[in-house]
Amino acid sequence: MKKFWNFVKNEETSETELIFNGPIADETWWGDEITPAMFRDELSKISGNLTVWLNSPGGDCFSASQIYTMLKDHKGKVTVKVDGIAASAASVVAMAGDETLIAPTGMLMIHNPMTMAAGNKSDMEKAIELLEEVKESIINAYARKTKLSRNKISKLMDDETWMNAEKALQLGFVDGILFDEKKEKMPFVPKEEPDEDNSDEDKSDEGESEEEEPEEDDPKKKNTAEAMMYSVSRSRNSFLQKISASTEPIKGTPINQLEKRLELLRY
């Protein structure tokens, strides 16, 4: 049987490293699955701080829930390092880390739970109810780690969201990126998206708190603003005003009278 674990004692940190490499299942069929029973046996041999190198496409969500709980209950700091992929149920295991890091080339994927069902209409309805409850249980793990709203997480699961290292860090699914000291040390503060129902109230509150005082009229600023404005209608109106001004009757002495006066001055 292929072992997914490999105990490595880090002399500098006194941490035990455990390799988590393979699909997650409640029992093994091909010899490369990781089952809760196998994981419990190996985890019981470890004390103190633990680093889990995670690379798994996922699998059974209930088995993943058991492994998640074991890691959360472990006495000592648990650091999860995603060096390959943490997809589907494996992404739930990644949430168990007191600190979760991901390789720059790593990937994380979340989606809605799936199942197979057979039977009549009542059986199908029960299967749907079960899927809905399983989804809520998975959201519990994501929400505790990311601090995102449940609605936001639900939408990400509906869309089957794939995340590279940068996106996973931005959304809060990981605490840092491996080999990047600055990003590992930067705490992620997720921005809660306002609920749709309260969006109008938030806008009204902002409007009341941020009242702008009217600016005093400044002739210089006004002229500058007008000089920078351009529109076809503005140019047309200005041109028409000039034309109308040029066609107005001329006021003053007619030229024929001036010519007569000049003739008189000659004599």
CORVEN-V980859 format. One record per backbone hydrogen bond with DSSP energy under -0.5 kcal/mol. NH is the residue of the N-H (numbers start at 1). CO is the residue of the C=O. Records with the same first field share a line. If there is no record, write none. Layout:
NH = CO + CO
This chain:
2 = 31
8 = 17
10 = 8 + 15
11 = 9
14 = 10
15 = 10
16 = 49
17 = 8
18 = 51
20 = 18 + 53
21 = 19
22 = 55
24 = 58
25 = 34
34 = 23
35 = 33
39 = 35
40 = 36
41 = 37
42 = 38
43 = 39
44 = 40
45 = 42
46 = 43
48 = 75
50 = 77
51 = 16
52 = 79
53 = 18 + 51
54 = 52 + 81
55 = 20
56 = 85
60 = 24
64 = 60
65 = 61
66 = 62
67 = 63
68 = 64
69 = 65
70 = 66
71 = 67
72 = 68
73 = 69
74 = 70 + 71
76 = 74
79 = 50 + 77
80 = 78 + 99
81 = 52 + 79
82 = 80 + 101
83 = 54 + 81
84 = 54
86 = 107
87 = 56
88 = 109
90 = 87
91 = 88
92 = 88 + 89
93 = 89
94 = 90
95 = 91
96 = 93
97 = 94
98 = 78
99 = 78
101 = 80 + 99
102 = 176
103 = 82
106 = 103
107 = 84
108 = 163
109 = 86
110 = 161
112 = 157
124 = 120
125 = 121
126 = 122
127 = 123
128 = 124
129 = 125
130 = 126
131 = 127
132 = 128
133 = 129
134 = 130
135 = 131
136 = 132
137 = 133
138 = 134
139 = 135
140 = 136
141 = 137 + 138
142 = 138
143 = 139
144 = 140
145 = 141
146 = 142
147 = 143
153 = 149
154 = 150
155 = 151
156 = 152
157 = 153
158 = 154
159 = 155
160 = 157
161 = 110 + 156
163 = 108
165 = 106
168 = 164
169 = 165
170 = 166
171 = 167
172 = 168
173 = 168
174 = 168
175 = 100
176 = 100
178 = 102
180 = 177
181 = 179
184 = 180
185 = 181
186 = 182
187 = 185
189 = 187
190 = 188
192 = 190
198 = 195
199 = 196
202 = 198
203 = 199
204 = 200
205 = 201
206 = 202
207 = 203
208 = 204
209 = 205
210 = 206
222 = 218
223 = 219
224 = 220
225 = 221
226 = 222
227 = 223
228 = 224
229 = 225 + 226
235 = 231
236 = 232
237 = 233
238 = 234
239 = 235
240 = 236
241 = 237
242 = 238
243 = 239
244 = 240
245 = 241
246 = 242
247 = 243
248 = 245
258 = 254
259 = 255
260 = 256
261 = 257
262 = 258
263 = 259
264 = 260
265 = 261
266 = 262
267 = 263 + 264
